[in-house]
Amino acid sequence: MAGGKHLLGKQNTKRAFGTAKVGDRGQIVIPKEARELFGIKPGDTLLIVGESDTGLIISRPELLNNIANEILNIVKNEE
């Protein structure tokens, strides 16, 4: 299993995988170590969201869908 680089000596929960250069067609290559750790395969769909002040987040769509469902269920239960 991939190890990743430790950030400032912290635990393995936060990892830096290096940099990715943007190609002429706007494509980036996700480092192999990150693809292996997160099980990203060719053809997978990734969700890219961002905010101009804080940057981009790349995630599996189902992860954010699950989080959205949890938030909506909490709100619904509080009503």
N, C-alpha and C positions, 0 to 999 in steps of 0.2 A: 504494500500500500504506500502511496506517496506520502512523503514527510512534510514538504513545504518548508519555507524559511520562517524561523521564528521572528516575530516583530518585537523588538525591544525586550527580548528574553521572556515574553509571555507564553502561556500555555499554547497547545496546538489548536485552540479554537479559532485563532485569527492567523491567517497565513498570507504571505506575499508570494506570488508566483512569478514575479519578474514583470517585464513590460511587453507590450504588444504594439507594433508599428501598424498604422493604418495604411492600407494599400491604395492604389489609384482608384479602385472601385469601392472604397469605403469599408473594405473587409479587414478584420483582425483575425489573428490566429490565437486561440486560447491555448496557453501552455499545456503540454502533455500531462504534466504532473497534476494540474488542476482538472483536466478532463478525466483523468483516471480517478482522482479523489471523489469527484462529484458524479461520476458515471455518465459523462456527456459523450454521446456517440454521434457519428455523422448522420445527418437528417433530423436530429432532435431540434425542437423549437425552443428558443429561449426568449424571454420577455425582457425588453430593455426599457427602463423608465429612468427619468432624470429630472433634476431641478437645476436651474442655471447657477445657483450659488454653491450647491453641494456636490454636483456631479452625477454620474450614471450608476445605476444598479443593474446588473445582469442576473436574472433568476429564472428558474423553471416556472412557467405560468401556473402550474398546479400549486406551487408553494404559496404564491400570493393569493390564489383563489381560496386556499384553505384558511389563510390568515383573515381574508375578507369575510369568509363565512363565520369564523369564530367571533369577529368583531360584531357582525350583524346579529348573531345569536345573543351576544351579551347585551346589546342595545335592546333587542326584542324582549329579553327576559327582564330588563329593568323597567320596561313600560307597564 
